[in-house]
């Protein structure tokens, strides 16, 4: 077993009120995303998770994707870089918007924690190179990985109606 470095930063205190043992919960979900893709590389990895609000995510979305609106999750893969022996390989950052997750959870009649876990897994898979926007086959493959990772967390298939 590797010792992944998962840094959870809470910018919006509402996250801490919404999820008991927030850091452990988020870490488990990221680890589930990492574990479901067996060819994700050798050694440990480093991922940063920022739990923010809609305004922060909208600013990032506007700056990096030219989309001036909030979204539920953004992933920013790290650039390849030389590593020192024993150093965790940086994968990148995942940023989530609290307000959007609350709204989507209600609209989809899903528990907040289930939607939160899904988007952490989703963002982690993006950092591992998965993409759902390049074609239907890629989207189906990514969804299957998400469903499998979430099953391990006790979260039902998020794509079931």
N, C-alpha and C positions, 0 to 999 in steps of 0.2 A: 504494500500500500504506500502511496506517495503522500507527502505532506504538502498539499496544495495551500497556497496563501490566498485566502479570500477575505478581502477588506470590505467591511460594510460601513458606509458613512451615511448618517441620518441627517439630512438637511432640514426636513420637515418633521417636527415632533409628533404629528398626528400618526405617523407610521408606528411609533412606539406604543401608542394607545390602541391601535387597531389589531396588533398581533402580539400575543404573549411570547416572551422569549424571542424577540425579533431577530437578533443576530444568529441564534442557533437555527431558527426556521429558515432564514435566507441562505445560510451556509449549506444546510441540508438540500435545499432546492438546487443550488448551483452545483453541488457535488453530484446530485442525481443527473443533471445535464451532462456533466463531465464523464460520468461512469457509463452512460448509455452508448457512447460512441467509442468503441474499443480501440480504434486507430487514431486516437487524439494525440498521440505522441508519447515519447519517453519522458520519464521524470515528472517532477512536480510543476505546476503552473501557478501563475498569479493572476487574479481577477479582482478588480475593484467594482463594487456596487454602490451607486449613489441613489438614495431614496429621497426624492425631491418632490416638488409640487409642479403644477401645470405651467406656471410662469417660467420656471427654470428650464423645463423640458421644451417649452415653446421656443425659448431663446436658443437653446442648443439645436433644435430642429431647423430653425431659421438660419442659423450660422453655418451649419454643416450640411444641410440637405436642401436648403432654399425652400423650405416649407414652413410658412409662418402660421403654425398652429401647434397645439400640444398633441402628443401622441402617447400611447401607453408605455412603450419601452423603446429605448435607443441602445444600439450596440456600437462600440467604437473599437475595432480590432487594433491591437498594438502592432507597430512596425517591427519587422524582423530585426534582431539585434544580436551581437555576439554575447554569449553567456560565460560567466566564470563557472568553474566546476562547483557543483552543489547549489547553484543558483536556480530559483524557480523561473520558468520561461513565462514572460509576461504575455497574456492572451489579450488583455484589453479591459474595457470598462463597459458596464451595463448601467443604464440610468432609467429609473421608473418614475412615473408621475402619479402621485397619490390621488389627486382629484379625478383623473381619468379612470384609474382603476376602480375607485368607488362607484363612479357613474356606470362604467361597463359592467361591473358585478351586478348592480341593481337591474340594468337593462336586460342582462342575460340570465337573471335569476340564479346566479351562482354565488356560493360563499366567497367573501373577499379573499380569504386565505387560499382557496383553490385557484382563483384567478391570478393572485400574486405568485404562487408557486409556478403556474403555467408560464407566466411572462418571464420569470427568472430562468426557467429551463429554456424557453424560446431565445432569450438574449444570449445565454451561454452557448447554445448551439450555433448562433450566428458567429460568435467569437471563434468557434471551432471550424468555421468555413461553410456551414450549412446555409442554404439560401432558398427561400420560397418564392422569390420574384422572378426567377429566370425561366420557369416553365412548370407545367402541371406535374411532371414526374418528380421534379425536385421538391415541389410543394408537398406532394404526397409522401415522399421519403422523409421530409422534415417533420411532418405531422405524425408519422408513425413513430419516429424517435421520441417526439414529445409525449405521445400517448404512453409509450413504454416507460419513459422516465417518471412520468406522473403516477403511473400504476404503482411503481416502487415506493412512492410517497403516500399511497392511499388516496390519490386524487382521481376522480373518474375522468373519462375521456371528455376533454373540453369541446370536442367537435360534435358530440351527440346533441341532438335537439332536445 
